[in-house]
Amino acid sequence: MSLRPGLTATVTLLVTEADTAPALGTGDVPVLATPRIVLLAERATVRAIEGEIPADHTTVGYRIQLDHLAPVAIGEEVIAEATLESIAGRRLTFRVSVKRRADLVAAGRVTRVVVDRERFLSKVTGTG
């Protein structure tokens, strides 16, 4: 693996009605839903380490610590950024943020674990 702290990536989203709390069933205010923010943050973490782990391995979510700080309206663009902050064995911890223009919308940390894809799937299917 060529993982190292400092790897970073961004993911952009133009907020649509499908991204809102009512559409996802998490509220009744038509603003960017917290679950979509979590998804964006996780996508950025995955993108930050693309090509940096062996092809027969992947990462899976382990812990999400995220503060949703500001609402975002339909039609606005947000950018999620993830930076690999630390590596502890197979655990990768990323610092994540989501911004709208200069405003901080969400911030926190996401931890993912490097796993052998085949071994992991065998546990899920009961064949391992």
Backbone as CSV, one residue per row, in Angstrom:
resi,resn,N_x,N_y,N_z,CA_x,CA_y,CA_z,C_x,C_y,C_z
1,MET,0.836,-1.185,0.000,0.000,0.000,0.000,0.879,1.246,0.000
2,SER,0.434,2.250,-0.715,1.170,3.510,-0.730,0.384,4.607,-0.012
3,LEU,-0.416,4.187,0.973,-1.187,5.154,1.739,-0.261,6.020,2.576
4,ARG,-0.614,7.286,2.682,0.170,8.205,3.496,-0.727,9.370,3.893
5,PRO,-0.546,9.877,5.087,-1.322,11.054,5.486,-1.123,12.183,4.478
6,GLY,-2.185,12.943,4.312,-2.131,14.075,3.396,-2.848,13.834,2.083
7,LEU,-3.160,12.561,1.762,-3.931,12.300,0.541,-5.267,13.011,0.668
8,THR,-5.702,13.658,-0.395,-6.917,14.454,-0.320,-7.721,14.357,-1.613
9,ALA,-9.012,14.610,-1.503,-9.893,14.625,-2.672,-11.123,15.452,-2.353
10,THR,-11.789,15.893,-3.416,-13.042,16.627,-3.260,-14.125,15.998,-4.127
11,VAL,-15.358,16.225,-3.721,-16.543,15.784,-4.452,-17.526,16.953,-4.437
12,THR,-18.119,17.236,-5.584,-19.038,18.366,-5.715,-20.458,17.862,-5.956
13,LEU,-21.418,18.574,-5.401,-22.828,18.238,-5.594,-23.620,19.512,-5.803
14,LEU,-24.448,19.516,-6.843,-25.440,20.562,-7.035,-26.718,20.033,-6.393
15,VAL,-27.176,20.671,-5.343,-28.305,20.173,-4.555,-29.597,20.223,-5.367
16,THR,-30.277,19.081,-5.432,-31.577,18.978,-6.088,-32.622,18.567,-5.058
17,GLU,-33.855,18.550,-5.472,-34.932,18.135,-4.576,-34.699,16.723,-4.037
18,ALA,-34.074,15.856,-4.836,-33.811,14.476,-4.415,-32.809,14.393,-3.262
19,ASP,-32.084,15.472,-3.010,-31.071,15.504,-1.947,-31.600,16.064,-0.630
20,THR,-32.870,16.428,-0.597,-33.423,17.122,0.566,-33.937,16.170,1.645
21,ALA,-34.117,16.735,2.828,-34.628,15.965,3.956,-35.995,15.325,3.662
22,PRO,-36.971,16.052,3.077,-38.246,15.389,2.774,-38.087,14.215,1.803
23,ALA,-37.237,14.369,0.802,-37.049,13.289,-0.179,-36.432,12.052,0.456
24,LEU,-35.580,12.261,1.463,-34.912,11.130,2.106,-35.621,10.667,3.374
25,GLY,-36.713,11.354,3.721,-37.496,10.936,4.879,-36.852,11.270,6.213
26,THR,-36.003,12.315,6.242,-35.320,12.656,7.493,-35.752,14.012,8.045
27,GLY,-36.792,14.578,7.489,-37.293,15.864,7.957,-38.280,16.427,6.963
28,ASP,-38.771,17.629,7.270,-39.779,18.211,6.379,-39.372,19.574,5.826
29,VAL,-38.106,19.938,5.987,-37.603,21.207,5.458,-36.822,20.915,4.177
30,PRO,-37.153,21.578,3.081,-36.508,21.269,1.790,-35.086,21.852,1.660
31,VAL,-34.181,21.311,2.454,-32.765,21.677,2.411,-31.944,20.395,2.316
32,LEU,-30.656,20.549,2.012,-29.759,19.398,1.901,-29.831,18.553,3.168
33,ALA,-30.118,17.273,2.992,-30.292,16.348,4.114,-28.946,15.885,4.669
34,THR,-28.928,15.678,5.959,-27.711,15.194,6.619,-27.205,13.885,6.003
35,PRO,-28.068,12.908,5.687,-27.544,11.683,5.070,-26.803,11.929,3.754
36,ARG,-27.229,12.914,2.979,-26.523,13.248,1.728,-25.160,13.848,2.036
37,ILE,-25.070,14.614,3.119,-23.784,15.175,3.520,-22.835,14.048,3.922
38,VAL,-23.352,13.084,4.655,-22.533,11.929,5.044,-22.056,11.190,3.798
39,LEU,-22.944,10.975,2.847,-22.578,10.293,1.601,-21.482,11.054,0.857
40,LEU,-21.615,12.357,0.773,-20.595,13.165,0.096,-19.243,13.043,0.790
41,ALA,-19.260,13.107,2.113,-18.015,12.988,2.872,-17.371,11.624,2.633
42,GLU,-18.177,10.575,2.656,-17.634,9.236,2.416,-17.102,9.097,0.991
43,ARG,-17.816,9.655,0.025,-17.316,9.604,-1.367,-15.956,10.279,-1.486
44,ALA,-15.790,11.392,-0.800,-14.504,12.090,-0.840,-13.402,11.238,-0.215
45,THR,-13.709,10.512,0.875,-12.688,9.658,1.496,-12.278,8.534,0.556
46,VAL,-13.249,7.950,-0.115,-12.956,6.866,-1.057,-12.107,7.393,-2.212
47,ARG,-12.472,8.543,-2.715,-11.729,9.139,-3.827,-10.297,9.498,-3.412
48,ALA,-10.095,9.916,-2.172,-8.765,10.329,-1.705,-7.746,9.196,-1.750
49,ILE,-8.225,7.957,-1.633,-7.275,6.832,-1.619,-7.397,5.936,-2.849
50,GLU,-8.154,6.394,-3.853,-8.269,5.624,-5.098,-6.886,5.307,-5.647
51,GLY,-6.668,4.030,-5.981,-5.410,3.611,-6.565,-4.269,3.477,-5.565
52,GLU,-4.539,3.693,-4.292,-3.483,3.650,-3.276,-3.474,2.369,-2.461
53,ILE,-4.470,1.491,-2.671,-4.484,0.199,-1.985,-4.535,-0.900,-3.039
54,PRO,-4.112,-2.116,-2.688,-4.117,-3.207,-3.668,-5.510,-3.430,-4.258
55,ALA,-5.561,-3.892,-5.491,-6.829,-4.086,-6.200,-7.743,-5.093,-5.512
56,ASP,-7.173,-6.047,-4.778,-8.001,-7.052,-4.110,-8.463,-6.600,-2.724
57,HIS,-8.188,-5.351,-2.372,-8.619,-4.774,-1.108,-9.570,-3.613,-1.378
58,THR,-10.300,-3.233,-0.351,-11.181,-2.080,-0.406,-11.236,-1.489,0.988
59,THR,-12.024,-0.438,1.157,-12.246,0.093,2.495,-13.733,0.072,2.787
60,VAL,-14.049,-0.070,4.064,-15.441,-0.055,4.508,-15.568,0.967,5.629
61,GLY,-16.757,1.534,5.735,-17.001,2.528,6.771,-16.926,1.915,8.151
62,TYR,-16.375,2.671,9.089,-16.214,2.205,10.468,-16.825,3.200,11.457
63,ARG,-16.518,4.471,11.277,-17.029,5.486,12.201,-17.213,6.800,11.447
64,ILE,-18.327,7.473,11.772,-18.582,8.795,11.213,-18.889,9.727,12.374
65,GLN,-18.125,10.814,12.453,-18.347,11.847,13.452,-18.483,13.148,12.666
66,LEU,-19.698,13.658,12.595,-19.945,14.785,11.701,-20.913,15.761,12.335
67,ASP,-20.579,17.035,12.281,-21.472,18.093,12.726,-22.050,18.771,11.495
68,HIS,-23.384,18.804,11.413,-24.081,19.483,10.320,-24.375,20.890,10.831
69,LEU,-23.681,21.893,10.273,-23.646,23.223,10.861,-24.536,24.270,10.200
70,ALA,-24.886,24.059,8.921,-25.639,25.097,8.211,-26.516,24.472,7.132
71,PRO,-27.683,25.090,6.867,-28.564,24.576,5.818,-28.074,24.989,4.430
72,VAL,-28.468,24.177,3.451,-28.140,24.474,2.049,-29.417,24.297,1.232
73,ALA,-29.742,25.303,0.428,-30.963,25.294,-0.371,-30.790,24.525,-1.678
74,ILE,-31.906,24.103,-2.238,-31.922,23.491,-3.566,-31.318,24.496,-4.552
75,GLY,-30.494,23.989,-5.464,-29.867,24.837,-6.471,-28.483,25.316,-6.099
76,GLU,-28.089,25.148,-4.843,-26.751,25.564,-4.432,-25.772,24.404,-4.603
77,GLU,-24.505,24.752,-4.749,-23.454,23.743,-4.909,-22.661,23.623,-3.616
78,VAL,-22.343,22.384,-3.252,-21.489,22.135,-2.093,-20.292,21.304,-2.535
79,ILE,-19.196,21.470,-1.811,-17.978,20.721,-2.093,-17.545,20.025,-0.809
80,ALA,-17.429,18.703,-0.887,-16.921,17.909,0.237,-15.448,17.655,0.008
81,GLU,-14.660,17.829,1.054,-13.230,17.569,0.972,-12.846,16.597,2.080
82,ALA,-12.013,15.624,1.728,-11.498,14.659,2.705,-9.985,14.625,2.601
83,THR,-9.340,14.622,3.753,-7.887,14.522,3.822,-7.537,13.387,4.775
84,LEU,-6.732,12.451,4.297,-6.290,11.349,5.148,-5.404,11.936,6.240
85,GLU,-5.872,11.809,7.469,-5.204,12.437,8.601,-4.251,11.475,9.305
86,SER,-4.705,10.220,9.488,-3.855,9.267,10.197,-4.148,7.836,9.749
87,ILE,-3.137,6.994,9.943,-3.232,5.571,9.617,-2.822,4.807,10.867
88,ALA,-3.712,3.941,11.350,-3.423,3.110,12.523,-3.738,1.667,12.145
89,GLY,-2.718,0.937,11.710,-2.959,-0.416,11.211,-3.796,-0.336,9.952
90,ARG,-4.967,-0.959,9.996,-5.870,-0.949,8.840,-6.862,0.212,8.886
91,ARG,-6.872,0.962,9.982,-7.822,2.078,10.140,-7.261,3.369,9.554
92,LEU,-8.091,3.979,8.724,-7.741,5.241,8.073,-8.704,6.309,8.573
93,THR,-8.173,7.367,9.155,-9.026,8.440,9.649,-8.830,9.675,8.783
94,PHE,-9.952,10.195,8.309,-9.979,11.352,7.424,-10.609,12.544,8.131
95,ARG,-10.069,13.711,7.903,-10.711,14.958,8.296,-11.590,15.353,7.117
96,VAL,-12.852,15.640,7.364,-13.775,15.968,6.277,-14.454,17.311,6.540
97,SER,-14.772,17.987,5.442,-15.558,19.213,5.536,-16.433,19.319,4.299
98,VAL,-17.545,20.006,4.463,-18.440,20.302,3.341,-18.677,21.803,3.385
99,LYS,-18.459,22.460,2.240,-18.592,23.916,2.181,-19.524,24.334,1.053
100,ARG,-20.186,25.442,1.276,-20.969,26.140,0.262,-20.311,27.498,0.129
101,ARG,-19.714,27.739,-1.033,-18.896,28.939,-1.199,-17.879,28.967,-0.064
102,ALA,-17.845,30.019,0.735,-16.875,30.088,1.837,-17.456,29.595,3.160
103,ASP,-18.740,29.239,3.149,-19.416,28.839,4.388,-19.207,27.362,4.693
104,LEU,-18.899,27.064,5.948,-18.753,25.687,6.388,-20.133,25.113,6.680
105,VAL,-20.496,24.057,5.976,-21.791,23.406,6.118,-21.704,22.236,7.089
106,ALA,-20.604,21.490,7.037,-20.419,20.331,7.917,-18.926,20.073,8.082
107,ALA,-18.573,19.454,9.214,-17.173,19.124,9.463,-17.096,17.956,10.432
108,GLY,-16.023,17.190,10.313,-15.837,16.081,11.237,-14.758,15.129,10.774
109,ARG,-14.949,13.866,11.153,-13.990,12.827,10.803,-14.742,11.577,10.346
110,VAL,-14.115,10.878,9.409,-14.628,9.593,8.929,-13.492,8.596,9.042
111,THR,-13.777,7.455,9.639,-12.785,6.382,9.731,-13.253,5.224,8.867
112,ARG,-12.337,4.723,8.052,-12.596,3.572,7.196,-11.545,2.511,7.514
113,VAL,-11.869,1.257,7.228,-10.956,0.149,7.494,-10.633,-0.549,6.181
114,VAL,-9.346,-0.812,5.950,-8.900,-1.545,4.766,-9.181,-3.027,5.000
115,VAL,-9.873,-3.664,4.046,-10.191,-5.091,4.154,-9.861,-5.801,2.846
116,ASP,-9.595,-7.076,2.981,-9.470,-7.950,1.822,-10.892,-8.172,1.308
117,ARG,-11.168,-7.757,0.087,-12.523,-7.784,-0.460,-13.142,-9.180,-0.391
118,GLU,-12.432,-10.204,-0.847,-12.972,-11.562,-0.890,-13.255,-12.091,0.514
119,ARG,-12.323,-11.891,1.434,-12.502,-12.366,2.809,-13.686,-11.651,3.464
120,PHE,-13.793,-10.360,3.236,-14.890,-9.579,3.796,-16.237,-10.090,3.278
121,LEU,-16.327,-10.295,1.963,-17.586,-10.765,1.383,-17.931,-12.176,1.843
122,SER,-16.932,-13.002,2.084,-17.207,-14.368,2.540,-17.841,-14.342,3.929
123,LYS,-17.496,-13.368,4.752,-18.122,-13.226,6.076,-19.587,-12.825,5.937
124,VAL,-19.863,-11.984,4.948,-21.229,-11.521,4.725,-22.118,-12.641,4.222
125,THR,-21.593,-13.459,3.312,-22.381,-14.525,2.700,-22.344,-15.827,3.502
126,GLY,-21.492,-15.868,4.533,-21.406,-17.070,5.368,-20.587,-18.187,4.745
127,THR,-19.778,-17.871,3.740,-18.975,-18.913,3.102,-17.540,-18.918,3.605
128,GLY,-17.253,-18.117,4.610,-15.880,-18.030,5.075,-15.656,-18.346,6.486
